[in-house]
Amino acid sequence: MNFESGRLYRISFWHHIIFWCIYFLFNTFRWGMYFNDYVYSLKTNLLGFPIHIALCYFNIYFLMPKFLFRKKYVPYIILILSAIFLMVVLKFNLTYFLISNNVWPEGPEVINALTLNYTLDMMIGELYVITFVTAIKVTLDFLKEQKRVADLEKNQLETELLFLKTQISPHFFFNTLNNIHSLALEKSNKTPNIILRLSELMRYLLYETRFERQSLQNEILCIQNYLDLEKIRHAGLLHVNMSISGDIQEKNIAPIILLTFVENAFKHGVNKNIGIVKVDIDFTIKEDFLYFTITNPLPAVTEFKNDMNRSSGIGLENVKKRLSLGYHPKDYKLTISNDESTFTVNLKIKVV
């Protein structure tokens, strides 16, 4: 849990002071109006509130952690009732000797001795205060735990995003650098443009993907840079048909989601074929949704096909996890299919 979320539901010393002061004033005025004697109400509350406070903190910070949370229910009940009873006895004696011989003026009769009726009524009153304060503490703890879980899910999403970055194979970058080296030796005019493409791709992966959402335009530009570099590697044997329809302006998407599908198509499909290979990529915007489709050839050799099914599953499973964490189930639909020669991914995803 980060520092800010920890502070959000943290109960400080001053929170305790303010709570008990407000509760004390409320109780003093309430009973002062009932008795029509505010001085008497002030005295009894000054005497009673230390008892309330002691019982509440004894329950919250000792009895509940030591017994209730450890499912030791019988000892907990015995101890809490015993503590309340002892405090009622203490309250009776303090009231009798310091304030008034009639320790229960709101009761049905004058009480100047510890009776069963008085004891039960006072114990219920103390139990009410304990329950009220404990409910506040439990509620705040619950909210803190919910925030902690939410932060963990967020951190997990960020971690998986970093992991997905590493799915862009290092071999791709090494091969691209080797191609650049060869072109540089040949003093090819293509060298500056390839270096620029690689730089833009690396900048996007390192810096632009830190945010929860990235513009669809940037994601498509990143894919285009990736494809341009792959075309250099395949020396004219790669044919990519990429089409875009609809308005992609001011549309946003979780970064690297689409790029992962493209990288997966090359790593487990295109790169394991010999000769001319064809990849079809389509981006279609309809209202608030992007309909993304990519089709690539399966490896020609049977054992390569089996290898693809095993290894590509890891990357695709991570994408599925990211989608489930970053989007509501109604905001996306992923379909993966293949026939004898092609592998196809269809993704419908909300981009607003």
Buried (B, 14 or more C-beta within 10 A) or exposed (E): BEEEBEEEBEEEEEEEEEEBEEBBEEBBBEBBEEBEBEEBBBBBBEBBBBBBBEBBBBBBEEBBEEBBEEEEEEEBEEBBEEBBBEBBEBBBEBBBEEBBEEBBBEBEEEBEEBBEEBBEBBBEBBBEBBEEBBEBBEEBEEEBEEBBEEBEEBEEBEEBBEEBBEBBEEEBBEBBEEBBEEBBEEEBEBBEEBBEBBEBBEEBBEEBBEEEEBBBEBBBBBBBBBBBBBBBBBEEEBEBEBEEEBEBEEBBBBBBBBBBBBBBBBBBBBBBBEEEBBBBBBBBBEEEBBBBBBBBBBBEEEEBBEBBEEEBEEBBEBBEBBBEBBBEEEBBEBEBEBEEEBBBBBBBBBBE
